[in-house]
Amino acid sequence: MNIGSFLLMRQEILLLAIILLLIICEIFISQNKKSSIIHLAIFLFGIHTIVGFFAIEESEIFGGMFRTNGLIHFFKNVLNIGVLIILLQSADWLQEKIVHENRGTEFFVLLFSSLLGMYFMISSGDFLMFYLGLELSMLPVAALAAYETTQRKSSEAGIKLILSSALASGVSLFGISMLYATTGSIYFNDIIEVITATNLSILGLILFFAGLGFKISLVPFHFWTADVYEGAPISIASYLSVISKGAAIFILMILLFTVLKPLMHIWENIIYVIAVATMFIGNLFALRQQNMKRFLAFSSIAQAGFILLGLIIGNQLGAATVVYFVLVYVFSNLAAFGVVQAISLRTGKEKMSDYEGLYRTNPNLSLVMMLALFSLAGIPPVAGFFGKFFLFTAAASEGYYILVFIAVVNVTISLYYYLLVVRAMFLRQSDTAIPFFKNNLYMRLGLIIAVLGILILGIYSPVYDYIYELSKNIL
Amino acid sequence: MIEGISIYEILTLTSILFFIGIYGFITRKNLISILISVELILNASVVNFVVINKYLYPDILQGVFVSIFIIAIAAAETALAVSIIINLYRQISSVEVKDTEIMKY
């Protein structure tokens, strides 16, 4: 192993360098210029995102603990774009609420540390690296959820998130210890060769799956989701619902499709039941929500249920559709969260009834919100339709017709509550409508990138073909 | 390796420890007790890793390494959870679960 092989993890090294640079800048920037750290952090992360697009060869280092290939590298870029949009959308909030308390740098350091953990988690080649990445990605987010220290809701969100995720990783670890007992190794490459369906390994699989299910907020483990999203700052809620969930789905997919493939006849039954429960409970609870953050929380639970349709078939087509859906979901959900954040910051209103008559006062924001909700619901011209269409095609190709039928029923239910918001914005009139306001440059840029992503991914098909090409590497 | 004690006794002990942790997490009414229950779960996994390593695969020390990392991370987790609990206590003067219910349904 020579020094050049470290370049394989250059994205991680670059992100670590940014974190250290920000800490040093915090010392040297004078008190009255603290807001310049926001511009610096966004600029540095923009460079990091662009540098990430340069190709990386497929290889592994540290005896197989850290590995990378085309699909993993592509997914890291997806996470980068998502975090960049979140940074752009939260710049305004940081400027107004956080910087004058002198805590601006910590926000970026914690957020980037969490992203670093996700890099290590999705590139992990053994269970130790996987566990370290999982914890590094979850602990800073819990601190960030409790970041508005004067707000009681924020502290409650933080304590709920840290306790649930600690329980989840504990359960997951107990499962990993059982997989270790049956196979005698924690390295993925060794486990693939010897794992068989014994009682102990099945129990290990179930406990391990339960632990990751907490992170993805699948249904029996979803109770923390709505509370945390409501209490946490909105940028952190969007981070949890998009980046954190996307990374957890990706590593779950890699592990199920490669390491745990010999147990496929077990986990496809588990996923079948959980997918049905997740779609129904997510959708039915979303129907009765009045708070927009809780509404988006339950909608994101339901979306996780749809993603399981791609996981269940366990082949290249499934991997490609899952990654494509997550890519689309990043843009659609961030557009929706961006609008909620802009309105919440300017007026403090988060109820669905406050959105009545929004089109007359803020037409641009309403159009962005409408596109985002159409994409989440899956209405044809925008990208969300193709994401769902490919997932359903993938599940149908392996003969899961009943599951696809249940999913289509759920799409219809979800259409109802997404259109409730659209109706409130466009058709209702209200004397107390939210007055017109202008967003700052960063927020507008964040919303524009998200909208462009929704529109371009819907009409430009080579993206899907590219992902399909990449995903043959993982099997 | 302990003389006269097979792996079954120790794995039974860790399983009991694990389920005590789960039970405590669900039933306790105090945030600190919930945290202690989580620690029980993590410690059950630590003992599991060491015992499996020692009894079944004594050639390579993988399980022992994992257990060291788990102990370190459990400490970080506890520190963060306690600091959030302290912050919550400053606002509501309580660490009871029933007082953290302003967001519901």
Interface residues (C-beta under 8 A of the other chain):
Chain A: F127 L128 Y131 L132 E135 L139 A142 A143 A146 T149 T150 R152 K153 S155 E156 A157 G158 I159 K160 I162 L163 A166 L167 G170 V171 L173 F174 I176 S177 M178 Y180 A181 G184 S185 I186 A226 D227 E230 G231 R288
Chain B: F18 G21 I22 F25 L31 I34 L35 V38 I41 L42 A44 S45 N48 F49 I52 L56 Y57 I60 Q62 G63 F65 V66 F69 I70 I73 A76 E77 L80 A81 I84 I85 N87 L88 Q91 I92 T100 I102 M103 K104 Y105
